[in-house]
Amino acid sequence: VSTGTQATAERPGGDAGGSGDRPPSFTDADRGTCITWDTAPDGRASNFSRVDCATPHRFEVATREDLSAYPTSEFGPTAAMPDKDRQARLTAELCEGPTMSYLNGALDPEGRYSISPILPPVASWEKGDRTMLCGVMVPDAAGRAQEVQGLAAEQDQSRAFPEGTCVRVDGELTTEVPCQEDHAWQVVSVVTLGQQFPDGWPPVEQQNDYLNGVCTKAAMDYIGGDDALYQSTLAPFWTTLQQQSWDAGSRTVNCALTKGDPGGGFATLNGDVTQGFTIDGAPPPPQPPRNPVRR
């Protein structure tokens, strides 16, 4: 399957193609349904099936499009499948508006869900299937759809990770990676801001004031105390929520341990901070004794 483009609700059978005999669609999923599939080691997808959205699934459909009806001959019977750049343009043109409408605007722009299209498997495309589904999924570091449960508009969409997770940062994208791979920070706690701020979105300054104490304690507890934190040379770090994320229903943030890079951003960590780990390829240097050592 390829991630691709557009949306407009069509017949549930979803036959794609032009006039005459139409090839069967790779899925009959339509607006408001969820689908899942099997993924081979090489990334190829197969065995598409509709499932209850309350059960594990990989994609929630906002709209269905027949690309053979696209107002050019671009996707005719002999057309190649659109490449990633073309899919990205089709997503902006055809998917974003209908998907936001389907979600009633409840999409955290900084959250874990992404508006995405999926196209048929290559074999189905070559047989003439031009079905394209638009909707939302939660991609992993390689862009593959992860399993989720529940309707997206009813979830806390925060890009928060479980305690112990190591997180790589690529620009504005954060993804879970094994701690034995290079990463920027390691999660020490999950905090639900809605419990502390039940009356509405707290400005980031208020979040910082609250999380400074909460995350410093969580960091010490996680790594083994104040002196262990000092010797690690790492620092408590936390994420915050913008109002647009809060308005979409997100409430969860992470406390983490990290190391700042003198040039800006994060140093490169490798390994679990509770075991042996390196910072930019070297173990943390011994720190001078402190007097008194805080308990």
N, C-alpha and C positions, 0 to 999 in steps of 0.2 A: 504494500500500500504506500501511496505517496501522499504527503500532505500538500493540499492544494488550494481550493477556491470556493466559491459562491454559495448562493442560497435563494430559494423561493420554493415554498411548499408545493410538492407535486403529488401525483397519484401514489398511493402506498406501494403499489407494485414496483414502481421505480424503473420501468423499462427505459433505457437510454438508447438514443439513436435517432435516425431520421425516419422517413416514410418507409412503408413496406415492413418486412420482417425485422423485428428488433431483437437484439441479443438480450439474454437475461441479465438483470442487474446483479452485481456482486452482493448486494444487500437490499432488503425491502424497508430498511429503517427510514423513518420520517420524523418530522418535527416532534420533539418531546420524548423521543425514545433513546435508549442507550444501547450501545453495541460493544462487543468485545471480540477479540480474535487471538489466535496463537501467533507467536513470534519465533521464528527460527533464529539460530545463532548468527546468521548473516543479515538479520534484520527483516527478512521477508515475512509478510503477514499472510495468514490463511485462516480458513474456517471461521468466517464472520458469522456472528449470531446476535440476535436481539436478546436482551436480558432485562430483567426488572432493574430499574435504576437504583433500587435499594441494595442490590447485590454488586459485587465487584464488576467494574466495567472500565473500558478505556476511552470511551468517547460518548458525549451527549450531543444529540443532533438538534440543531436549531432550525435548519432548513435544508431542503434538497433541491439540487439543480441538475438539469439535463444540459450538459455542455454542447451537445449537438445542436441545441437551439440558440447558442450564443450568436449574437448578430454579426458574425463574419463566418468565413469558411475555415477559420483557424483550427477548429476541432472536428474536421470532416473525417470520413472513413479511413483515410490513409495517414492522418496526422499523427505525429509523435506526441507522446505525453509531455505536457509542459514541464520545463525544468524548474528548479527551486526559485529562481528569480521571477519567472513568469507566475508561478504559484503565489509568490508573495504579493505581486501586483493584483492578481485575481482575488486574493484574500481581502486586500484593502478595498477593492472595487465592489465585491459581491458578498463577502461574508460579514464584515464588521457591523454594518448597519442592521441587517436582519438578526444577527446573533445578539446584539445589545438590546434590540426590541424584544426578542424572545426572553432574555433575562430580566426584562424591565429595568435595565440599567444597573443591575446588581452584579457588577463585575469589578473586582479590585484590580486596578491597573498595575499595582505593584505586587499582586498576589501570585499564587502558584498556578492558577488556570490561565490558559492561553486560547485565544480565538484561532482556530485552525480549520483547514479543509482536509478531507481525505479523498483520494482518487482511487479508482479500482486497482487491483493488482495488475501487473504488466500484461499477464496473459489475457485477462478480461478486457483491458483496454485494446489490445491488438485484435480482439474479436468484435470490437465496435462498441463496448460499454462506455458510455460517456457520463455516467452518474458521478456527481460530486456532492459530497455532504459537507455542510458547514456546521460548526459547533464549537465545543470547548473540550479541552483535555489538559492533563497535567503532564508536561514533558519531563523526561529525565535529562541528564547531562548530555546525552547523545541526541536529544530531540524525540526519543521514542515515548509513546504514550504509556504512562503508568496506570496501574489499577487504582480506582477510587470507588467510593460508595456514596450514594445519595445524590440528589439534584444539586448542581453547582450553586444555584441561587439561594439554597437553604444552608450552605456550608460556611464555616469560617474559612475564608479563602487565603488567610495569611500565609506568607512564605516563611513559615516557621518549621523547625525540625525537632525531632525527639532528642532528649538528653543523650549525650555521648556522640552525637553525629558530628562528623568532620565536614566542613563546608568549603567548597571552592568558590571563588568570586571571579567572574569574568565580566568586567564592566558593571552593569546593573543586575546581571544574572547570577543567582546563587544556586548551587546544586550540591547535593549530597554526594560524597565520594568516600571510598575506604580511607581510613586514617593512614594507611601505608602509602597513600598517594599524596602529592603536594596539595596543600589546602591553606586557607587563610585564617580560619578560626574553628574552634571546637565548642559545641553547645554544652553548657553546664546546667541549664534549667529552662523550662518553658513557663512563661508568665501570661496569665489572662488578665489584660488590663481592664476588662469590663467589671471585674470584681472590685477593683480599687476606684474606678471611675464610672459609677452606674448612671450618672446623669448626662452623659454625652461625651463627645470627643474632647480629650484633654490636649491643649497645645503641647507641642514637642518639648518645650521647656519644662512643663509639669511632668511629662513622662520621664524626662532625664533626671529630674530631682528625685522622683520616686525610684526609678530603676538603678540609680547610682548606689543606693544602700542595698536594695534587694539583690542586685547582680554581684556586688562585691562580696556579700555574705555567701551567695550561691557559689561563686568562684572558689572561695576559701574552703567551703564544705566539700566541693567536688575534688579539689586537688590535694586536700589533706591538711588544711590549716593555713594560717597567715604566713608562717615561715616558709612553708612549701611554695606558696604563691610568690613570695619574695625571691626565693632561690630560682624559681622557674624563669624569672625576668618577664613573664607574661603579664598582661593587664586585663582586667574585666572589660567587657564590651557588651553592648546590647543594641538591639534593633528597636525602631520606633514605628509608629503608624501615622501616616498623613490623614487628613480629614476625609479625603476621597476614599481611602481604604476603609476607614471607620464607617462611613456612610454606606459602603457596600456590605457591611456586616463583619468585617475582620476585627478581631480583638486580641489575637495572640502574638506575642513577641518572644524573642530568645535572649537569654543571657549566655555569654560565651567567654572564652579566653582567646586572646590574640596577641600579636606583637606588631606595633606600628613600624612601618618602613620610614627611615629618615627622609626619603625622597617623596613621601606621600603614599597613602594606601597601606597595604598590609605586607609584612614580611611573609616568607614562605615557610610554613610549618610542615613537618612530616613526622608521622607517628602519633601515638596516643599520649596526651599530656600527662596521664597518670602513670605512664610507663616511660620507656626511653623515647625521646623525640628530639628533633633538630630544628633549628631556626636558621633559615638560609644555608642549610647544609652542615651546620655545626651545632653541637650540643650547647645549651646555655652555659656561659662561663660562670665559675664560682663567684659568689657575691661577697663583699666585705661584711664582716660581722656587724650586727646592729645592736645598739645598746640604748634602751632595753628592747628586747624582742617582744613584739605585741602578741598577745594571746587571743 
